[in-house]
Amino acid sequence: MEKYPFLSPEWIERVRDIRQAYSVQSDTPSVDVAIRMNQIVTDVPFGDSEVKIYIDSSEGFIDIELGELEDAEITIRIDYETAKSIFVDLDFQVAMTAFMAGKIRVTGDFTKLIALQSAFSPESLSPNEIVAKIKDLTS
């Protein structure tokens, strides 16, 4: 399988393909927490120094796309390596450490972030086939 840098346009396209392939399956994991979140990922090793992405789970599944939501409930500013550790490696301990060190800055409805974190515990996500495929395509 070809590998792509986390959050590169090619990576986003492959994640979109994976999500679309699994959307037709009845056992596709659903998300009980509705959140509309913007993320500004800094220190990106390609392109500009930052990438803006959004996560929208208001339709019952996680939609990750490049860009910003106008009506986001929360915005997070996070460095690239921390974001990759959280989203690809599902290392939520990194999230807590980074937050305490000021590497993650949050504006908006913080309770949404707490609810999202509890919905996406490593136990609930692995061994998830979609998570494994995303990890496999990430360089």
Contact map, one row per residue, 1 for C-alpha under 8 A:
1110000000000000000000000000000000000000000000000000000000000000000000000000000000000000000000000000000000000000000000000000000000000001100
1111000000000000000000000000000000000000000000000000000000000000000000000000000000000000000000000000000000000000000000000000000000000000100
1111100000000000000000000000000000000000000000000000000000000000000000000000000000000000000000000000000000000000000000000000000000000001111
0111110101100000000000000000000000000000000000000000000000000000000000000000000000000000000000000000000000000000000000000000000000000000111
0011111101100000000000000000000000000000000000000000000000000000000000000000000000000000000000000000000000000000000000000000000000000000011
0001111100100000000000000000000000000000000000000000000000000000000000000000000000010000000000000000000000000000000000000000000000000000011
0000111111110000000000000000000000000000000000000010000000000000000000000000000000000000000000000000000000000000000000000000000000000000000
0001111111110000000000000000000000000000000001000000000000000000000000000000000000000000000000000000000000000000000000000000000000000000000
0000001111111000000000000000000000000000000000000000000000000000010000000000000000000000000000000000000000000000000000000000000000000000000
0001101111111100000000000000000000000000000000000000000000000000000000000000000000000000000000000000000000000000000000000000000000000000000
0001111111111110000000000000000000000000000000000000000000000000000000000000000000000000000000000000000000000000000000000000000000000000110
0000001111111111000000000000000000000000000000000000000000000001110000000000000000000000000000000000000000000000000000000000000000000000000
0000000011111111100000000000000000000000000000000000000000000000000000000000000000000000000000000000000000000000000000000000000000000000000
0000000001111111110000000000000000000000000000000000000000000000000000000000000000000000000000000000000000000000000000000000000000000000100
0000000000111111111000000000000000000000000000000000000000000000000000000000000000000000000000000000000000000000000000000000000000000100000
0000000000011111111100000000000000000000000000000000000000000001000000000000000000000000000000000000000000000000000000000000000000000000000
0000000000001111111110000000000000000000000000000000000000000000000000000000000000000000000000000000000000000000000000000000000000000000000
0000000000000111111111000000000000000000000000000000000000000000000000000000000000000000000000000000000000000000000000000000000001001100000
0000000000000011111111100000000000000000000000000000000000000000000000000000000000000000000000000000000000000000000000000000000001000000000
0000000000000001111111110000000000000000000000000000000000000000000000000000000000000000000000000000000000000000000000000000000000000000000
0000000000000000111111111000000000000000000000000000000000000000000000000000000000000000000000000000000000000000000000000000000000000000000
0000000000000000011111111001000000000000000000000000000000000000000000000000000000000000000000000000000000000000000000000000000001000000000
0000000000000000001111111101000000000000000000000000000000000000000000000000000000000000000000000000000000000000000000000000000000000000000
0000000000000000000111111101000000000000000000000000000000000000000000000000000000000000000000000000000000000000000000000000000000000000000
0000000000000000000011111111000000000000000000000000000000000000000000000000000000000000000000000000000000000000000000000000000000000000000
0000000000000000000000111111000000000000000000000000000000000000000000000000000000000000000000000000000000000000000000000000000000000000000
0000000000000000000000001111100000000000000000000000000000000000000000000000000000000000000000000000000000000000000000000000000000000000000
0000000000000000000001111111110000000000000000000000000000000000000000000000000000000000000000000000000000000000000000000000000000000000000
0000000000000000000000000011111000000000000000000000000000001000000000000000000000000000000000000000000000000000000000000000000000000000000
0000000000000000000000000001111100000000000000000000000000011000000000000000000000000000000000000000000000000000000000000000000000000000000
0000000000000000000000000000111111000000000000000000000010011100000000000000000000000000000000000000000000000000000000100000000000000000000
0000000000000000000000000000011111000000000000000000000000010000000000000000000000000000000000000000000000000000000000100000000000000000000
0000000000000000000000000000001111100000000000000000000011010000000000000000000000000000000000000000000000000000001100100000000000000000000
0000000000000000000000000000001111110000000000000000000111110000000000000000000000000000000000000000000000000000000000000000000000000000000
0000000000000000000000000000000011111000000000000000001111000000000000001000000000000000000000000000000000000001000100000000000000000000000
0000000000000000000000000000000001111100000000000000011111000000000010111100000000000000000000000000000000000000000000000000000000000000000
0000000000000000000000000000000000111110000000000000011100000000000010011111000000000000000000000000000000000000000000000000000000000000000
0000000000000000000000000000000000011111000000000001111000000000000110010111000000000000000000000000000000000000000000000000000000000000000
0000000000000000000000000000000000001111100000000001111000000000000100000011110000000000000000000000000000000000000000000000000000000000000
0000000000000000000000000000000000000111110000000111100000000000000000000011110000000000000000000000000000000000000000000000000000000000000
0000000000000000000000000000000000000011111100000111100000000000000000000000111100100000000000000000000000000000000000000000000000000000000
0000000000000000000000000000000000000001111100001110000000000000000000000000111100000000000000000000000000000000000000000000000000000000000
0000000000000000000000000000000000000000111110001100000000000000000000000000001100000000000000000000000000000000000000000000000000000000000
0000000000000000000000000000000000000000111111111110000000000000000000000000001100000000000000000000000000000000000000000000000000000000000
0000000000000000000000000000000000000000001111101000000000000000000000000000000000000000000000000000000000000000000000000000000000000000000
0000000100000000000000000000000000000000000111111000000000000000000000000000000000000000000000000000000000000000000000000000000000000000000
0000000000000000000000000000000000000000000111111100000000000000000000000000000000000000000000000000000000000000000000000000000000000000000
0000000000000000000000000000000000000000000101111110000000000000000000000000000000000000000000000000000000000000000000000000000000000000000
0000000000000000000000000000000000000000011111111110000000000000000000000000000000000000000000000000000000000000000000000000000000000000000
0000000000000000000000000000000000000001111100111111000000000000000000000000000000000000000000000000000000000000000000000000000000000000000
0000001000000000000000000000000000000001110100011111100000000000010000000000000000000000000000000000000000000000000000000000000000000000000
0000000000000000000000000000000000000111100000000111110000000000011100000000000000000000000000000000000000000000000000000000000000000000000
0000000000000000000000000000000000000111100000000011111000000001111100000000000000000000000000000000000000000000000000000000000000000000000
0000000000000000000000000000000000011110000000000001111100000011111110000000000000000000000000000000000000000000000000000000000000000000000
0000000000000000000000000000000000111110000000000000111110000111100000000000000000000000000000000000000000000000000000000000000000000000000
0000000000000000000000000000000001111000000000000000011111101111000000000000000000000000000000000000000000000000000000000000000000000000000
0000000000000000000000000000001011110000000000000000001111111110000000000000000000000000000000000000000000000000000000000000000000000000000
0000000000000000000000000000000011110000000000000000000111111000000000000000000000000000000000000000000000000000000000000000000000000000000
0000000000000000000000000000000001000000000000000000000111111100000000000000000000000000000000000000000000000000000000000000000000000000000
0000000000000000000000000000011111000000000000000000000011111100000000000000000000000000000000000000000000000000000000000000000000000000000
0000000000000000000000000000111000000000000000000000000111111110000000000000000000000000000000000000000000000000000000000000000000000000000
0000000000000000000000000000001000000000000000000000001110111111000000000000000000000000000000000000000000000000000000000000000000000000000
0000000000000000000000000000000000000000000000000000011110001111100000000000000000000000000000000000000000000000000000000000000000000000000
0000000000010001000000000000000000000000000000000000111100000111110000000000000000000000000000000000000000000000000000000000000000000000000
0000000000010000000000000000000000000000000000000000111000000011111000000000000000000000000000000000000000000000000000000000000000000000000
0000000010010000000000000000000000000000000000000011110000000001111100000000000000000000000000000000000000000000000000000000000000000000000
0000000000000000000000000000000000000000000000000001110000000000111110000000000000000000000000000000000000000000000000000000000000000000000
0000000000000000000000000000000000000110000000000001110000000000011111000000000000000000000000000000000000000000000000000000000000000000000
0000000000000000000000000000000000011100000000000000010000000000001111110000000000000000000000000000000000000000000000000000000000000000000
0000000000000000000000000000000000000000000000000000000000000000000111110000000000000000000000000000000000000000000000000000000000000000000
0000000000000000000000000000000000010000000000000000000000000000000011111000000000000000000000000000000000000000000000000000000000000000000
0000000000000000000000000000000000011100000000000000000000000000000011111110000000000000000000000000000000000000000000000000000000000000000
0000000000000000000000000000000000111000000000000000000000000000000000111110000000000000000000000000000000011001000000000000000000000000000
0000000000000000000000000000000000011100000000000000000000000000000000011111000000000000000000000000000001111101100000000000000000000000000
0000000000000000000000000000000000001111000000000000000000000000000000011111100000000000000000000000000001110000000000000000000000000000000
0000000000000000000000000000000000001111000000000000000000000000000000000111110000000000000000000000000111100000000000000000000000000000000
0000000000000000000000000000000000000011110000000000000000000000000000000011111000000000000000000000001111000000000000000000000000000000000
0000000000000000000000000000000000000011110000000000000000000000000000000001111101100000000000000000001110000000000000000000000000000000000
0000000000000000000000000000000000000000111100000000000000000000000000000000111111100000000000000000001100000000000000000000000000000000000
0000000000000000000000000000000000000000111100000000000000000000000000000000011111110000000000000000000000000000000000000000000000000000000
0000000000000000000000000000000000000000000000000000000000000000000000000000001111111000000000000000000000000000000000000000000000000000000
0000000000000000000000000000000000000000000000000000000000000000000000000000011111111100000001100100000000000000000000000000000000000000000
0000000000000000000000000000000000000000100000000000000000000000000000000000011111111110000000000000000000000000000000000000000000000000000
0000010000000000000000000000000000000000000000000000000000000000000000000000000111111111100000000000000000000000000000000000000000000000000
0000000000000000000000000000000000000000000000000000000000000000000000000000000011111111111101000000000000000000000000000000000000000000000
0000000000000000000000000000000000000000000000000000000000000000000000000000000001111111111101100000000000000000000000000000000000000000000
0000000000000000000000000000000000000000000000000000000000000000000000000000000000111111111000000000000000000000000000000000000000000000000
0000000000000000000000000000000000000000000000000000000000000000000000000000000000011111110000000000000000000000000000000000000000100110010
0000000000000000000000000000000000000000000000000000000000000000000000000000000000011111111000000000000000000000000000000000000000000010000
0000000000000000000000000000000000000000000000000000000000000000000000000000000000001111111100000000000000000000000000000100000000000000000
0000000000000000000000000000000000000000000000000000000000000000000000000000000000001110111111100000000000000000000000000100000000000000000
0000000000000000000000000000000000000000000000000000000000000000000000000000000000001100011111110000000000000000000000001100000000000000000
0000000000000000000000000000000000000000000000000000000000000000000000000000000000000000001111111000000000000000000000000000000000000000000
0000000000000000000000000000000000000000000000000000000000000000000000000000000001001100001111111100000000000000000000000000000000000000000
0000000000000000000000000000000000000000000000000000000000000000000000000000000001000100001111111110000100000000000000000000000000000000000
0000000000000000000000000000000000000000000000000000000000000000000000000000000000000000000111111111000000000000000000000000000000000000000
0000000000000000000000000000000000000000000000000000000000000000000000000000000000000000000011111111100000000000000000000000000000000000000
0000000000000000000000000000000000000000000000000000000000000000000000000000000001000000000001111111111100000000000000000000000000000000000
0000000000000000000000000000000000000000000000000000000000000000000000000000000000000000000000111111111110000000000000000000000000000000000
0000000000000000000000000000000000000000000000000000000000000000000000000000000000000000000000011111111000000000000000000000000000000000000
0000000000000000000000000000000000000000000000000000000000000000000000000000000000000000000000001111111100000000000000000000000000000000000
0000000000000000000000000000000000000000000000000000000000000000000000000000000000000000000000000111111110000000000000000000000000000000000
0000000000000000000000000000000000000000000000000000000000000000000000000000111000000000000000000111111110000000000000000000000000000000000
0000000000000000000000000000000000000000000000000000000000000000000000000001111000000000000000100110111111000000000000000000000000000000000
0000000000000000000000000000000000000000000000000000000000000000000000000001110000000000000000000010011111100000000000000000000000000000000
0000000000000000000000000000000000000000000000000000000000000000000000000111100000000000000000000000000111110100000000000000000000000000000
0000000000000000000000000000000000000000000000000000000000000000000000000111000000000000000000000000000011111100000000000000000000000000000
0000000000000000000000000000000000000000000000000000000000000000000000001110000000000000000000000000000001111100000000000000000000000000000
0000000000000000000000000000000000000000000000000000000000000000000000001100000000000000000000000000000000111111100000000000000000000000000
0000000000000000000000000000000000000000000000000000000000000000000000000100000000000000000000000000000001111111110000000000000000000000000
0000000000000000000000000000000000000000000000000000000000000000000000000000000000000000000000000000000000001111111000000000000000000000000
0000000000000000000000000000000000100000000000000000000000000000000000001100000000000000000000000000000000001111111100000000000000000000000
0000000000000000000000000000000000000000000000000000000000000000000000000100000000000000000000000000000000001111111110000000000000000000000
0000000000000000000000000000000000000000000000000000000000000000000000000000000000000000000000000000000000000111111111000000000000000000000
0000000000000000000000000000000010000000000000000000000000000000000000000000000000000000000000000000000000000011111111100000000000000000000
0000000000000000000000000000000010100000000000000000000000000000000000000000000000000000000000000000000000000001111111110000000000000000000
0000000000000000000000000000000000000000000000000000000000000000000000000000000000000000000000000000000000000000111111111000000000000000000
0000000000000000000000000000000000000000000000000000000000000000000000000000000000000000000000000000000000000000011111111000000000000000000
0000000000000000000000000000001110000000000000000000000000000000000000000000000000000000000000000000000000000000001111111001000000000000000
0000000000000000000000000000000000000000000000000000000000000000000000000000000000000000000000000000000000000000000111111101100000000000000
0000000000000000000000000000000000000000000000000000000000000000000000000000000000000000000100000000000000000000000011111111100000000000000
0000000000000000000000000000000000000000000000000000000000000000000000000000000000000000011100000000000000000000000000011111110000000000000
0000000000000000000000000000000000000000000000000000000000000000000000000000000000000000000000000000000000000000000000001111110000000000000
0000000000000000000000000000000000000000000000000000000000000000000000000000000000000000000000000000000000000000000000111111110000000000000
0000000000000000000000000000000000000000000000000000000000000000000000000000000000000000000000000000000000000000000000011111111100100000000
0000000000000000000000000000000000000000000000000000000000000000000000000000000000000000000000000000000000000000000000000111111110110000000
0000000000000000000000000000000000000000000000000000000000000000000000000000000000000000000000000000000000000000000000000000111110110000000
0000000000000000000000000000000000000000000000000000000000000000000000000000000000000000000000000000000000000000000000000000111111110000000
0000000000000000000000000000000000000000000000000000000000000000000000000000000000000000000000000000000000000000000000000000011111111000000
0000000000000000011001000000000000000000000000000000000000000000000000000000000000000000000000000000000000000000000000000000000111111100000
0000000000000000000000000000000000000000000000000000000000000000000000000000000000000001000000000000000000000000000000000000111111111110000
0000000000000000000000000000000000000000000000000000000000000000000000000000000000000000000000000000000000000000000000000000011111111111000
0000000000000000010000000000000000000000000000000000000000000000000000000000000000000000000000000000000000000000000000000000000011111111100
0000000000000010010000000000000000000000000000000000000000000000000000000000000000000001000000000000000000000000000000000000000001111111110
0000000000000000000000000000000000000000000000000000000000000000000000000000000000000001100000000000000000000000000000000000000000111111110
1010000000000000000000000000000000000000000000000000000000000000000000000000000000000000000000000000000000000000000000000000000000011111110
1111000000100100000000000000000000000000000000000000000000000000000000000000000000000000000000000000000000000000000000000000000000001111111
0011110000100000000000000000000000000000000000000000000000000000000000000000000000000001000000000000000000000000000000000000000000000111111
0011110000000000000000000000000000000000000000000000000000000000000000000000000000000000000000000000000000000000000000000000000000000000111
